[in-house]
Amino acid sequence: MFSKVYSAATFGIDAYLVEVETNCERNLPSFTIVGLPDNAVKESRERVTAAIKNSNFTFPLKKITVNLAPADIKKEGSSFDLPLAIGILSSIEIVKNTHLESTIILGELSLDGTLRPIKGALPIAVEAKKSGKTKLLLPSDSTKEASIVDGIEVYGFKTLSEVVDFLNDEYKAEPEKSDIDSIFSNVNSYHLDFSDVKGQGNVKRALEIAAAGGHNILMIGPPGSGKTMLAKRFPSILPPLTFEEALETTKIHSVAGILSKEIALITERPFRSPHHTISDAALIGGGTFPRPGEVSFAHHGVLFLDELPEFKKNVLEVMRQPLEDYKVIISRSKMSLEFPANFMLAAAMNPCPCGFFTDPHKECTCGSGQIHKYMAKISGPLLDRIDIHIEVPAVKYKDLSDESKGESSRFIRERVVDSRRIQTERFKEIPYIHNNADMGSKEVREYCRLSSAGADLLKMAMNKLGLSARAYDRILKVSRTIADLENCENILPAHVSEAIQYRSLDRELWKH
């Protein structure tokens, strides 16, 4: 007997349908899976056999051939266990085929027939709806994220027996529902707030500008000056995620299998802070069957690299593509996958190996050669992709002992949102630009025109600091953002002057 069950698999952050075709015929008993299965799929033969028997169903002593179509794409993971079991039981008429045409089935089986959660339930639900399927059957621990998608009924089950009874209309199950409005009601409920930070008004201002224009930022200062504390509060002043952004971010976490079963949708901007010992594959993504890296997990959020010069040089250099293109393309001999990586980079570093080069109160013990070698770990092209460089001085005692609270993140975020609204209106006819940091040279020339006084000021700074052409564009972009924060249509010399101050590492102090 022949049966067909529909399942699905992920490719990048999207999904595609997989037809699980099962043929049972009288011959010497065997169980073969074809269609480019990886080792995890091949091993499912043992899991499926044991699960069917331990669920008190008859396992057919026949020649069983299963084809996973399309056969030219490699299938990986354990989520094909359940459709394989249903396919076999359908081929021997234990399961009715009434609902199989309109249903997608996924799940990993334990040997006793219980179901384990799977990866990628959200993109699979999106694809199921797109393909015209009406039902999605999953392990109960994987239904939260899938239920976000309207227009498809998502059912969760705990055992193989429950799925069989449901398909045979002998078990009544209610589809999982998610209330989007309720989920988004807690957006921006951060427990970390800028009001906790003592002093550092200039750094808070720089972070506000970075948030308003989507600019990358580098903080340079001695140990204990609060760089990490400020970075952790950075997401609290970013605009709330839109539903489309939340969906795309959740897809990435779902595909990687790092989404909690209690979370239906990621509603807060991600904050990722990998250790400096991370490999380039872990940062960018990779593996035999490529999976996302930290730059993709930070999509629509913040990637914080603390102790920037301590990262391996090759690790930092591979970030140049996602910083420019907002995506990562991972190529293998038989496939090429694309993962989104539109993140804001926030980095922190000491000014020298001992950390006290710029500290007025503590003596630096590093020689000029050591400082030069330390700074040379960060390449010029990478620094040019960071719009704002800001010095973070040690906090003074009078600021530490001040009992008054600083400005709350909520008020800063309101100014940021207003600035972003101006930028959205400005770039509404350009689909690939969403904020000032996204502007290319063409848009910079059009939207960042300077008065003669502003142009003279920038020319003098360029000549004196020896800035590159890319740094010139960065200053103009930051100037545009400062003007937007003040709701000013034209870029004034004061805006240019402030933007020039945010190129600390271009000063002579750091070049010699």
Secondary structure, DSSP 8 states (H G I E B T S, - for coil): -EEEEEEEEEETTEEEEEEEEEEEESSS-EEEEESSB-HHHHTHHHHHHHHHHHTT-----SEEEEEEESTTS-B-SSTTHHHHHHHHHHHTTSS-STTGGGEEE--EE-TTSBEE--S-HHHHHHHHHHTT--EEEEEGGGHHHHTTSTTSEEEEESBHHHHHHHHTT-S--------HHHHHTTTT--S--GGG--S-HHHHHHHHHHHHHT--EEEE--TTSSHHHHHHTGGGGS----HHHHHHHHHHHHHHT-S-TT-SS--S--EE---TT--HHHHHEETTTTEE-HHHHTTTSEEEESSGGGS-HHHHHTTHHHHHHSEEEEE-SS-EEEEE---EEEEEE-SSSSS-TT-SSS-----HHHHHHHHTTS-HHHHHT--EEEE-----HHHHT--S----HHHHHHHHHHHHHHHHHHTTT-TT--SGGG--HHHHHHH--B-HHHHHHHHHHHHHHT--HHHHHHHHHHHHHHHHHTT-SSB-HHHHHHHHHTBGGGSHHHH-
